[in-house]
């Protein structure tokens, strides 16, 4: 959670970013606005986010980072493989230390030098490579067409497009929409086609956008690169005064880059352009703006703390708690007994949250091992207190898993547990510590056994509690805990509503699939429609189509194409998809959602049913029936026929 200069609070969720005005959070109802992959995020599953102090937010997802300008909405994405093979970002709140941003990963600590970030200003141009109307290509340059007027009978149109980039075109991501028909972008990955069928009359604008090839940035550099003839790309290492082979994967000696160059050119931006056997290639030289500090293998970094002495604390999933003192590259370790040592040591339950209070105490939250307080008691020692739930003590910690810690503007310590809700720490004059929570005084806390992931206080003294079931807000300007008023904001309907809707949609889809399957039986008069169908189903007859709905119209066109290619042994699903002006992926999903069958299985079943009809004619041999229904051998036909009869018997 971060707050922008204009007073908006931004929240990272499992469904993108949400933002709202701070003063509205204490109202009964609050309107949240959303920022998702449709707006430029790399992923909607947000692990964490932070402000870098330069007017940008950094949004952390498992598969990469997004740099967001909250004023303009502009984003720059950095995929995780940009920083190393098999690197994944952890659910760690990033820590800003000067101009360096520290991020937790499964391989160690990743430090980004913000003042060295590359700036990529290149956006690939997009061109139309083909346009078809009613399945027929236009015999003119589609890129020179500003306005295309279609006649009333021309209602189907498809486009093919590409981004002009020669670096690594396979990683370019595309999206398109037809303004006037739809507002949402169709995110299609690296698919370079769009199709629309049965367009109603109107005026439309086709919009296509793409990403940069693979986040490759142009940067002037002073390093010397050499490509000997038929050899690998090399760079000059000034430290050793020799040339070294450039490796795409530093851990793989065989990952050298050996280009074949016929002609070459180095442009003003420092990019190398060269012509191989065919096409054109571009090589950009990335600045080294990050460092990966590898710690335990496959051990996520879970927490950071920059203490008042300038020391960096790093907590990992296995419970190791490191302290990097200023200027020292070798860490010290904190033992569960509070000693500083040069030998690795670990707290049970992992180090999932770290906080330094005003009085200098260090609070450590763990997973399933409760809460620790480390109070400095010497140059290299801490007095350790351990808090866990105690049976029979209603004022003990409410749960063992502590994922969030926060100190408010009045010096109170708040503890967010995963499964036990919110705790407020109260320490009495005699040193006794009590935890105030829903089980004793905080009766107004809205969620029982709440799973809290983050805690933060806004500048106007509102405590923000991020849970897996929405956002909870309360003011910290209270005198007694029992006076706290909580406001709970969550998605309308909640989890129970969503589960019910999902079950209903699945049930209705299953009924629809059974309905369409019934229409494909050889003797439809023996099959009954669902109870809510308006009339009994009839067999599909291409010469007498039943255009009752969009799904009916779709299935009529599918059957028409299958009928025309019933004896075609080379009939492919791509042909069927193109007949409906759809990509293979979209067609697959559409047919599977209606029939419950893959396109290959559906075409095979239609051929078997046609074969059963033909076998009623005693004048045809098995071989003739096999070839008339698109099978390339009678043996394969017999196997398919037996399987088809078995499946039909099971369904009946």
N, C-alpha and C positions, 0 to 999 in steps of 0.2 A: 504494500500500500504506500503510495506517495501522494503528495499534494503539490499542485502546480501553482504558479504565481497568481493565477486568476482565481484562486480559491477552490478549484475543482479537486476532488479526491479521486484518485485512480486506484482500482482494485484489480488484482490478477485473480482469475478464476480458472476452472477447468473448461470454460467455454469462452475464452477470450478475455478482454479487458472490459471493465465497467467503470463509469465515472459519473459523479453527481456532485452537487453543491454541498459543502460541509454543513451549512446551517439547516439543510433539509433533512439531515439524518436523524434528528430528534423529533421529526414529525411522524404522525401515524402512518402516512403513506409517502413514499419517495419515488420519484421517477429516475431510473438509471438509463444512461445511454451506453451503447456498446461499441466496441472496437475489436474487429476480428480479422481473420485471414482475408476476408473480403476487402478490408481496408489496408492490408499490407503486412499483417503479422506473419511470422514464419509458421507459427502453430497456435491453435486456440488453447492448448493445454499449457497454461502458464504455471511454471514452478515458483518463480519469484520475480521481483522487480526492484529497481532502485533509481535514484536520481544521481547523475554524475557531477552535479554542480556547474555544468556548462550549458544548461538549458535542455538537456536530453534525458530521456528515461532509457534504461536498459531492461528489456523484458527477457527473462530466461525461460527457455523451454528445453526439453530433453535433447532435441535434435538441433539446437542452435540458439542464437541470440538475435534480438531485434533492437536496433537503436531507433528510438521514436522521438520526434519533435512534437510535443503536445500542442504547440501553437499552430503548426501548419498541418499536422497529421502525416508528414512525410516519414518514411521508414527506410532503414538500410538493414538487410538481413545478412547474418554470418552463419552459415551452416556449421555443425559441429565437426564435420570432416575437414573443414578449413584449418582446424587447429591440431588435428592428429587423428590417425586411424583408431577406430573403436572408442573414441572419446564421446562421453555422454555427460550432459550437465546434471548436477544434483539439485535437490530442492533447498539449496543454501541461499540465504539472502546475501547478495554481493556486498563487498566492503570496499569503500573508497579510501585510499591512502594517498593523499596528494593528487598527482596526475595518473595514478595507477589504480585500476579497478581489479579487485581480486574476486574470482569466481570459483566455486567448488565443482569438481568433476569426479568421475569414477576413477580417474588416473592420478589425481593430485590437485594442486592449486594452479589455476590458470590466471596469469596477470596480464592485463591489457594496458599498454601505455597509450593513454588517450590522446596525448599530444602528437603521437606518431600514426594515428589512424589514417589509412589511405582514403582518399576521396575519389569515388568513381562517378564521373559525370556522363558516362557513355550509356545510352539507351538504344538498343537495337531497333532499326527501322523494321516495320512489318509490311510485307507485300502480299497481295493475293496471287496465288499461283494457279487457281482454277475457280471457275464459277459455273454451276450447272442449274438449268431451269427445266423442270419436268424430266430430269435425268439426262438432258442433252447439254453438252458443253457449249459455252458461248465462244464463238470464233473471233474474239477480239480481246485486247488487253484489258483485263478487269480493273487494273489500277488506274486506268484513264476514264473510268465511268464514275461520274459524280452522282447521277440519278438514274435509276433503273426502273422503268415502268412496266408492270406485268399486266397481261390481259386477265379477265375474270377467270378463265380456265387454267391459268398458270398460277398454281398455289403452292408448289413445292420448289424449294430452292436450297442449294448446298454450296459451301465455300471451302476452299483449301487455302492455307496461308502459311507463311514462314517468316521468322525473324532473320534479318540479314546480319549474321554474326558467324565468324569462322573459327572461334576459339574452341568451343565445346558445345555444339548446338544440341546435343542429346540432353543436356541439363536445363535447357530453357523451358520455363513453365508458361503456359498460355491460359487465357481466360477470354470469354467473349459473351456478348449479350446483344439482343436486338431491341434497342430503345423504342418504346411505343408498344412493345409486346411484353417485355419483362424488365424489371429493375435490378434483379439479382444477377451477379456475374456467374457464368457457368465455368467453374474451375475444372479444366480438362487435362492438367498435367502437361506432358509433352505431345499430346494429340493435337494435330494441326488441321482439324476440319470441324465444320459446323453445319448442321442440317436442320431445316425447318420444313414441315409438311402441313398441308391444309391451312395455310395462312389466311386469316380473315382479311377483308379489305381494310386498308389503312395506309398510313405513312410510317415507315420504319427507318431507323438508322443503325447500321451494323457497326459495333465497336469491338475492337480486338486489342488486347494488351499482352505484353510478355515481360518476363524478368530478364535481368542481365544474364549472360550465359552461365556463369558459375561463380559469381562474386570475385571475378578477377579484376584487379585494379591496376591502373597505369600509374607509375611513379618514376620520376627521374632518379637515377642512381649512379653511383660512382664505381661500382664493382665491375671488374673485367670478366667477360664471358667468352668462351672459345668453343667452337664446334669443329673439330678436325674432320676431314673428309671420311665418311663412313664410320665415324666414331661418336661417342656420347657427348652430350653437353657438359662442359666443365666450367668451373669458376675459380678465380684466383683468390687463394687464402693468404692474406697478407701476414697473418700470424706465423705461418710456417713457411712462407715464401715459396709456395708450390701450387700447382693446379690440382683441384679435386673434382672428382666426378659428381655431378648433380644427381641425387637420388630422389625420385618422387616419394618413396617411402624410406626414411632414414634407417629403418630396421631391416630393410630388404636390399641386399647388395645387388640384386638382379633388376632393380627398378629404375635403371638409368634411362635417359631419354635420348634416343638415336634417331634424329630426323633425317630424311633425304631431301636435300636442298638443291633445286635447279637455279632459282633466282631468289634474291633476298633484298630487303630494304629495311632500314632502321628509321622509324618516323620520329617526329619531334618529341613525342611523349615517352620515348624509350621503348616502344613496342617493336618486336622483330616480326616482320611479315615475310613469309617465304612461300614459294611455289614448289610442292612436291610433284609426284607423278601426275596427279589430278587435283583440281581445286586450289584453295588458298588457305594457308595456316597462319595463325597469329600467336605469338608468345609474349606474355606480359610478365614482368619481373616484380613479384610482390615484395613490399617492404616488410621487414621482420618486426612487427609491432606487438608481439606477444611472446611470453615465455611460459612453458609448462613445467612446473616443479613436481616431479613424480615422487609420490610417497608410497604407501602400501599399494600393491597391485590389487585392482578390483575392490578398492575400499573407498567409498564415497566420502568426500569432505562435507560435513554437515553444518559447521558453524564457524563464524569468524568473530573476533573481538579486537578492537584497537584500544588498548587501555590508556590511561592518562599519562603514563610514562613513555608512550610511544612504542610499546611492545606489541607485537602481533601474536594473538592466540589463535590456534587452528585446532578445531575439534573434528574428529573423524568418526566414521560409523562403528569402528571397533573399540571406541572409547579412548583412543590415544589423544592426549591433550598436550600440544606443543606450544612453546613460547619462543618466538624469535625476537631476541633483544636487538635494539637498534644497532645496525652495523655488523651484526653477527649472523653468519649464514648457517651455523650449526645450531639446532634448536636445543632447548632444555625441555624436559618432560616433567609433568606434575603427577605424582603418585596419588592413589586414593587416601594415603595417610598425610598428604599435604607437603611432601618434600619435593624439592627441585633436584633433578638428576639428569645426567647425560645419557642414561640408559632408558630405552623405551619402556613405558609403563601405560596401563590402561585402566579406566574406570569401567565398572560393569554397566552394561546397558547402552554404551555409546555416548558420544558428546553431541547432542542434538540442538542445544540452545545455550548461548553464553550472554551474560549481562554483567557489567560493572556498575554497581550502585554508587550514589554520591559519597558514601562513607568509605569507598574503596573495596567493599566486599565483592567477590566474584561469585555469581550464581551460575550453576551448571545444571541444565535439564537433560535427562537421559530417557531412553526408551525402555520402559519396564523395570527401571531401577530407581525411580523416584527423583528427588531433587537434592543437590549438594550446594552448600555455601562454603566458600573458601575465604576466610578472614585473614589478612596478612598479619603474621606474628613474628616477623623477622626478615632478614634480607633474602633468605632462601627457604622460607617455611610458611605454611598456611595452617590455621586451625580449621579443621574440616567438620562440618555438621551435616548429617544425612537425614533427610525427611522422606517418609513413606506413609502410606495409609496404615492406620493402626486400628485393629478391631476394637470396638467399644469406645473409641475416642472420636466423637463427632467433629472435633476441631483439628483433626490431623489432615494431611494432604488427601485430596479427593480421589486421585488416581496416580499410578506409577509412571505413566508415560507423559513426559513434559516436553512439548514441542515449541513453546513460545514463552518469552519473558519480556517484561516491560516495566520501566520505572516512570511514573507519571510526573507532572510538573510540581506536585506536592511531596514528592519523595516516596510515594507508596510503591511497593513491589507487587506486580500482578503476575500470576502464573497461569498459563494456559495449558490444560492437560488434554490428552487425546482419549476421550471416553469418560472424563470426570468433570468437564466444564471448567468454569473460571474460579480461580482462587485469589484471594487478597491476603497478603502476608501482614500479620499484626505481631509485633514484638513488644513484650511488656518490659517494665523496668527491671525485673529480675532475670531477664534474658530468655524467658519462655516464649516460644514462637507458636502462634495459632494461625490456622488457615480458615478464612471466612469463605464459604461457598454455599451452593444451593442446599446442601444437606444440613446447614445450621441457620445462618442469618440471611443469606441472599435468596430468600424465597421467591423474589420477583424475577430471577434469571429464567428466561423463557424456555430453555432446552434442558431436558434431563439427559445426563450422560453425554453432553455435547462434546464433539471432537473438534478441538481448536487447533488451527494451523498457524495463526499469526496474531500478534497484538501490537497496537501502535496508538499513541495519543496524538491527536491533531493539534495544530497551534492554538485552536480555540477551546482546548480542554475537553475534547470528546474522546473517550476511549473507544477504539474500534477493535472489535473482536471478530476475526475471520474464522468461520467454522465450515464444515462440510455441508451444512444445511443453511447457508446464508450468512449475512452480516448482522452483527449485534452491536448496538451503539449505546453508550451511556455517558453522562457528564461526570467528570471527576471532581466537580465543585460541590461535593456533599459533605455533611458533617458526620452522619452516621451511616454505615453500610446498609442498614435496613431501609433507608430513605431513597436508595438508588432506583431510578426509573429506567428500564431497559426498552429499547426499540429494536424489533427484529425485522429485518428486511430479507426476503428470499423470493425465489421465483414463484410466480402465482401458480397455485395448485400443489406445489411441493412434490416430494418423491412419490408419495402414495398415488397422487393424481397421475403422474407420468407413468408409473407402473400399470395402472388401470388402463390408461390410453393405449399403451403398448400391447397389453394383452388383448384389448378389443380390436386393434388394427391387425394383429396376427390372426385372430379368429376370423375376422371378415375376409382377410386375404386367403385363408385356407378354404373358406366357403366359396370364394370366387374361383379359386383354382379347381375345386371339385366341379363347379358349374361348367367351366370351359372344358374340362376333361370329358364330362358327360356328352358334350356336343361333338366330340371326336370319336365316339363309339360307332362301330359299324352299323348297329341297329339302335338309333337314338330313341325310337319310340318305347324302348324298354327301360329307359333311364329317366328318373324323375329329377326335376330342378330343385334347387333349395326352396325352403318354405317361403322366403320373401321375394322370390322371383315373380315377375308379372305374368309370365306365361311359360309353358313347358318348352325346353330347348329343341331345336331342330338341327339336323345335320347341315354342315356347311356345304353349300353348292355355289361355286364361284359365279355361275350365270344368274343366280337369284340371290344376291347378297342381302343380309339383314343388317342394315346400318342403324343399330339401336343406340350405340354409344361410341365414344372414342376408342375404347378397348375393342369393341366389335369391329370398328372400321380398321383398326390395326390388324386384327386377326384375319379379316377378310383379305387384306393385302398380302399377309404372310401365306395364306392358303393359295392365293392366286399364283404367287411365285413358285411355290412347291409343286402345284399342279403342272405348271409349264415346264418344270425341270424334273418331273417324276422319273424319267428314264435316263437322266443325265448322270453318268457315273462320276463326272468331274465337278459336280455341283458343290460349291463351297458356301460356307456361312457368310463370308464377305460379300458374295453376290446377293444373298438374301438381304443383308443389311443395306447394301447400296440401293437395292430395289425400293427400300423404304426411306432412303435418304438419311440414314443413320450411321454413326460409327459402330464398329463391332461391339465395343464395350457398352454403349448405350442400348443397342439392340438386345444384347445378351441380358442385361438387367431388366429390360421391359418385358421380354418374353418369359424370363424366369419368374418375374413377379406375377404374371397373369396365369401361367400354366403350371408353375412349380417344376418345370423341366428346363434343362439346358437346350440351346438351339440344336445341337447335334442329336440329343436324345429325342427331341420333338420331331425332327425331320425323319429320323429312323422309325419312329412309331407311325408316322403318317404313311411311310412306304410299306410297312408291315400291314397296315389296315387296307391299303390299296391292294396289296397282294392277296389278302383274304377275300376281297371282293372279286378279284380276277380268277381265283381258284374255284369259284362257283361255276365257271365256264369249263365244262369237261373237255373242250377242244384245245386247251392250252396246256403245255407241258410245264414242269417245274422250272426248267431252264428258261423257257420263254417268259414266265412270270417274273423270274429273278431279273432278267435283263430289262424287262418293261418297267421295273420298279427301282432301277438304278443300282442293283447289286452287281459286282463285277465277277462273281462266280456263284454257281448253284450251291456249293458247299457253304460259303459264307451266308448265303440266303437262308439255308436250312437252319443254321445256328441262330440267325436273327429271328426267324419265324418261331422257333421253339421258345426263345427268350420272350418274344412278344406275346405269345399265347400264355406263358406263365405269368407275366405281369398283368395281362388282361384278366386272368382268372383271380389273381390276388385282389385287384381293384373291385371286381364284381362281388 
